[in-house]
């Protein structure tokens, strides 16, 4: 339901012109403290809450890793919250969809020499596509999640903004949210910090109040992602050459899936391979080679993208040439100044200053070019990076 037109009536906390009791909200419940507080808060406010938890991978394996999202314990915890507050809760078996949309892509991306972000693919497909359709089938006015990101009304409709808690902001992982999805989604925790969330969990008597945050990839029960790749792509770890960027073969690698751009440790090179520390500069999947070199060889200022999503004002295209913005090329990095540029008729991102660690398979997320870089304008999947002639002339390397 659109929220772009406001009437003279009083809007409820989710932006609808009706009482909370007349507003049905499907809450995506992972079983963690964030989604549990989200559902409990809305129920306490009087909303018609329906909780939904997705079983995303083998239930038996999940139980062995209780800290993972949507594991066996998590399903129980979500159901317990629903029982306490008296709203219906459903568990949907999405194992097949999750495998096809997320796990298969995860493995293939590593085998192409790139570094995937499965959480983005999960939000982009299973959660904000498939689960959102379920919410609509249940007659919900909106779907709410426990993400730390803000949905704010702008002059042209809802806008996506970074979470108030900078340390928990999840905007990087939600860059693929479309305008239609944003119109339907709500993020009740976006203006809160994590300490407030845990405090509310205690006040509400939730047994997940002190539950630790999930740190690892949810479908990797052993904590070793390479085990998952070997399981679904047997024989994928093919040994090959580790080559210095000057063409010298320095050693052998166990398989390109064990390496990522910018990696320094665990290269498996013999002592004396170089006076200076060596880093993974690039991965040549076609020739099964890992290319290493000095840290300054990682510097790049041009980012090439695919599957670009745009939720900013206007259309994404040549008219954006020269527009200033801020971008994040890793979830842990702060936004840096950049501009859109046309290169061979295609839109690319040109950073104001070269940085290291830009890796294919990661995301380049666009933010409004303001001091706070708050508004999310979209983003795309990184296919490669380069160094412009001007950056070379200015001594970037």
C-alpha positions in Angstrom: 0.0 0.0 0.0 1.4 3.3 -1.0 2.4 5.8 1.7 3.1 8.7 -0.6 -0.2 10.4 -0.2 -1.1 11.7 3.2 -4.5 12.8 4.3 -5.7 15.0 7.2 -6.2 12.0 9.4 -3.6 10.9 11.9 -1.2 8.3 10.6 -0.3 5.4 12.8 3.3 4.6 13.5 3.7 2.7 10.3 2.2 5.5 8.2 -1.3 4.2 7.5 -4.6 6.1 7.9 -6.2 3.6 10.2 -6.0 2.1 13.7 -3.1 -0.3 14.4 -5.7 -3.1 15.0 -6.9 -2.6 11.5 -3.3 -2.8 10.1 -1.9 -6.2 9.3 1.8 -6.5 9.5 3.8 -9.6 8.5 7.1 -9.6 10.4 10.1 -11.6 9.1 11.3 -13.3 12.3 14.8 -14.9 12.2 14.7 -15.7 15.9 17.3 -13.1 16.9 16.8 -10.2 19.2 16.2 -7.6 16.5 13.3 -9.3 14.7 11.8 -10.5 18.0 11.7 -7.0 19.4 10.3 -5.7 16.1 7.4 -8.2 16.3 6.8 -7.7 20.0 6.8 -3.9 19.8 4.3 -3.9 16.9 2.1 -6.4 18.8 2.2 -4.3 21.9 1.2 -1.3 19.9 -1.9 -3.2 18.8 -1.1 -4.1 15.3 -2.4 -7.3 13.7 0.9 -9.1 13.6 1.7 -12.3 11.7 5.2 -13.7 12.3 6.9 -15.7 9.6 10.2 -17.6 9.9 12.0 -19.2 7.0 13.7 -22.5 7.3 16.5 -21.9 4.8 18.7 -25.0 5.0 18.9 -28.5 6.4 17.3 -28.5 9.8 19.6 -31.1 11.3 22.7 -29.2 10.3 21.2 -25.9 11.5 20.7 -27.2 15.0 24.5 -27.8 15.3 25.1 -24.1 14.8 22.6 -22.3 17.1 24.1 -18.9 16.5 23.2 -19.0 12.8 20.2 -17.1 11.3 17.1 -19.3 10.9 18.7 -22.3 12.6 16.7 -24.9 14.7 17.0 -22.9 18.0 16.1 -19.7 16.2 12.9 -21.1 14.9 12.0 -22.2 18.4 12.9 -18.7 19.8 10.7 -16.9 17.2 7.8 -19.2 17.9 8.2 -18.6 21.6 7.9 -14.8 21.1 4.8 -15.3 19.1 3.3 -17.4 21.9 4.0 -14.8 24.5 2.4 -12.0 22.6 -0.4 -14.1 21.2 0.0 -13.6 17.4 0.2 -16.3 14.8 3.5 -17.6 13.6 4.4 -19.7 10.6 7.5 -21.6 9.5 7.9 -21.8 5.8 10.2 -24.3 4.1 12.4 -22.3 1.7 15.3 -24.7 1.6 15.0 -25.3 -2.1 14.5 -21.6 -3.0 17.4 -20.6 -0.7 19.7 -23.2 -2.3 18.9 -22.1 -5.8 19.0 -18.4 -5.2 21.8 -18.0 -2.6 23.9 -21.1 -2.0 24.4 -22.0 -5.7 25.3 -18.4 -6.5 27.7 -18.3 -3.5 29.7 -21.3 -4.7 29.7 -20.2 -8.4 30.9 -16.7 -7.5 33.9 -18.0 -5.5 34.8 -20.4 -8.4 34.8 -17.4 -10.8 37.4 -15.7 -8.7 35.1 -13.3 -7.0 34.0 -12.8 -3.4 30.2 -13.1 -2.9 27.9 -11.5 -0.3 25.2 -14.1 0.3 23.2 -11.9 2.7 22.5 -9.4 -0.1 21.4 -12.2 -2.4 19.1 -13.5 0.3 17.5 -10.1 0.9 17.3 -9.6 -2.9 15.6 -12.8 -3.6 14.2 -15.0 -0.8 13.2 -12.3 1.7 12.3 -9.2 -0.3 10.9 -11.1 -3.3 9.4 -14.4 -2.2 8.5 -13.6 1.4 7.1 -10.2 0.4 4.8 -12.0 -2.0 3.7 -14.3 0.9 3.0 -11.2 3.0 0.7 -9.8 0.3 -1.1 -13.2 0.0 -1.8 -13.0 3.7 -3.5 -9.7 3.2 -0.9 -7.7 5.0 -0.7 -3.9 4.6 3.1 -4.1 4.9 6.0 -6.3 5.8 8.4 -5.3 8.7 11.9 -6.5 9.4 14.4 -5.9 12.2 17.0 -4.3 9.9 18.9 -1.3 11.1 17.9 1.0 8.2 15.5 3.9 7.9 12.6 4.3 5.6 11.7 8.0 5.5 9.1 9.9 3.5 10.6 12.3 0.9 9.0 14.7 -1.5 8.7 12.0 -4.1 7.8 9.1 -1.9 9.6 6.8 0.5 13.4 7.0 0.7 16.0 4.5 2.1 18.4 5.9 4.6 21.2 4.5 6.7 20.4 3.3 10.2 20.7 5.7 13.1 23.2 3.3 14.8 26.2 3.7 12.5 27.8 0.6 14.0 24.8 -1.6 13.1 23.7 0.2 9.9 22.7 -2.5 7.3 22.1 -0.2 4.3 25.0 -1.9 2.4 23.2 -5.2 2.4 19.9 -3.7 1.2 21.1 -1.7 -1.8 19.1 -4.0 -4.1 15.7 -3.0 -2.6 13.5 -1.7 -5.3 11.1 1.2 -5.2 8.1 -1.1 -5.2 9.5 -3.1 -2.3 10.4 0.0 -0.3 6.8 1.2 -0.6 5.7 -2.0 1.1 8.5 -2.5 3.7 8.8 -1.0 7.2 11.9 -1.0 9.5 10.7 -0.1 13.0 14.3 -0.4 14.5 15.9 2.0 12.0 16.0 5.0 14.3 17.2 3.0 17.3 20.6 1.7 18.4 21.3 -1.9 19.4 21.6 -1.1 23.2 18.0 0.3 23.1 16.8 -2.9 21.3 18.3 -5.1 24.0 16.8 -2.9 26.7 13.4 -3.2 25.2 13.8 -7.0 24.9 14.5 -7.1 28.6 11.5 -4.9 29.4 9.3 -7.1 27.3 10.6 -10.3 29.0 12.0 -11.8 25.8 14.3 -14.8 26.3 16.4 -13.6 23.4 17.4 -10.3 25.1 21.0 -11.4 25.6 21.2 -13.6 22.5 24.5 -12.9 20.6 24.4 -11.6 17.1 25.1 -14.0 14.3 28.6 -13.5 13.0 29.1 -16.1 10.3 27.4 -17.1 7.1 24.2 -18.8 8.2 24.5 -21.9 6.0 28.1 -22.7 6.9 27.7 -24.9 10.0 31.5 -25.5 10.4 32.5 -21.8 9.9 34.5 -22.9 6.8 32.8 -21.7 3.6 35.1 -23.8 1.5 33.6 -27.0 3.0 30.2 -25.9 1.6 31.7 -25.2 -1.9 33.4 -28.6 -1.9 30.1 -30.3 -0.9 28.0 -28.8 -3.7 30.8 -28.5 -6.3 33.0 -31.7 -5.7 36.5 -31.4 -7.0 36.2 -27.6 -7.3 39.5 -26.9 -5.5 42.0 -27.3 -8.3 45.6 -26.4 -7.5 47.3 -23.8 -9.7 50.1 -21.2 -9.8 50.6 -18.3 -7.5 52.2 -15.7 -9.7 53.8 -12.3 -9.0 52.4 -9.5 -11.1 55.8 -9.4 -12.8 55.2 -12.9 -14.2 57.3 -14.9 -11.8 55.8 -18.1 -10.5 56.2 -18.0 -6.7 54.3 -21.2 -5.6 51.2 -23.2 -5.8 47.7 -22.5 -4.4 45.1 -25.1 -3.2 42.3 -23.6 -5.3 41.2 -20.1 -6.1 38.2 -20.3 -3.8 40.6 -20.0 -0.9 41.6 -16.5 -1.9 40.1 -13.0 -2.1 41.4 -9.6 -3.3 43.5 -7.9 -0.7 44.3 -11.1 1.2 47.7 -11.1 2.9 47.7 -14.0 5.3 47.5 -17.7 4.4 48.9 -17.3 0.9 51.0 -20.5 1.3 54.1 -19.0 -0.2 57.6 -20.3 0.8 59.8 -18.1 2.9 61.8 -15.5 1.0 59.1 -15.0 -1.7 59.6 -11.3 -1.4 61.2 -8.7 0.8 57.9 -6.8 1.2 54.5 -8.3 2.2 52.5 -9.7 -0.7 48.8 -9.3 -1.3 46.3 -11.0 -3.6 46.0 -8.4 -6.4 43.7 -10.3 -8.8 42.4 -13.8 -9.5 42.5 -15.2 -13.0 39.8 -18.0 -12.9 40.2 -18.8 -16.6 43.9 -19.7 -16.1 43.4 -20.8 -12.5 46.0 -18.3 -11.2 46.3 -16.2 -8.1 48.2 -13.0 -8.8 50.1 -11.3 -6.0 52.0 -8.1 -5.5 52.8 -5.2 -3.2 50.0 -3.4 -1.4 50.1 -0.3 -3.6 49.2 -2.4 -6.6 45.7 -2.8 -5.0 44.9 0.8 -5.5 41.9 1.5 -7.8 39.7 4.4 -8.6 37.3 3.1 -11.2 34.5 0.6 -10.4 32.7 -1.5 -13.1 29.2 -2.8 -12.2 26.5 -5.2 -13.3 22.8 -5.6 -12.2 22.7 -2.0 -11.0 19.7 -1.0 -8.9 18.6 2.7 -8.7 16.2 4.1 -6.1 17.3 7.7 -6.3 15.5 10.5 -8.0 15.1 10.2 -11.8 16.3 7.4 -14.0 19.6 5.6 -14.0 21.5 6.4 -17.2 23.7 8.8 -19.1 22.1 11.8 -17.5 23.9 10.9 -14.3 27.3 11.5 -16.0 29.3 13.7 -13.6 26.9 13.5 -10.7 28.6 13.5 -7.3 27.8 10.7 -4.8 29.4 8.7 -2.0 30.0 5.0 -2.3 30.9 2.0 -0.1 32.8 -0.9 -1.8 32.9 -3.1 1.3 30.4 -3.3 4.2 33.0 -2.4 6.7 34.3 0.7 4.9 33.0 4.2 5.3 31.4 6.0 2.3 34.0 7.8 0.1 33.4 10.6 -2.4 32.9 9.6 -6.1 31.2 10.6 -9.3 29.3 8.7 -12.0 31.2 8.7 -15.3 30.5 7.5 -18.8 33.0 5.1 -20.2 32.4 3.6 -23.6 28.7 4.5 -23.2 28.4 2.7 -19.9 27.9 4.2 -16.5 30.9 3.5 -14.1 31.8 4.9 -10.7 34.9 7.0 -10.5 36.3 7.5 -7.0 37.7 10.9 -6.1 40.8 9.1 -4.7 42.1 5.6 -5.3 41.5 3.0 -2.6 42.4 -0.7 -2.1 40.4 -3.8 -1.5 37.8 -3.4 -4.3 36.8 -7.0 -5.2 34.6 -8.5 -7.9 31.5 -10.1 -6.3 31.2 -7.4 -3.6 28.8 -4.5 -3.9 29.3 -0.8 -4.7 26.5 1.0 -2.8 25.5 4.5 -3.8 24.7 7.2 -1.2 23.7 10.8 -1.6 26.7 13.1 -1.7 26.1 14.9 1.7 28.2 15.2 4.8 26.3 12.3 6.4 25.8 10.3 3.2 22.5 9.2 4.7 20.3 8.4 1.7 20.8 5.2 -0.2 20.5 5.7 -3.9 21.1 2.1 -5.0 24.1 0.2 -6.0 25.4 -2.6 -8.2 27.6 -5.8 -8.1 31.3 -5.1 -8.8 32.6 -6.9 -11.9 36.0 -5.3 -11.8 38.1 -2.2 -11.0 40.7 -0.1 -12.7 43.0 2.8 -12.3 42.5 5.9 -14.4 45.3 7.7 -16.2 44.8 10.7 -14.0 45.2 8.6 -10.8 48.5 7.2 -12.2 49.7 10.7 -13.0 48.8 11.8 -9.5 50.9 9.0 -8.0 48.1 6.7 -6.8 50.6 3.8 -7.3 
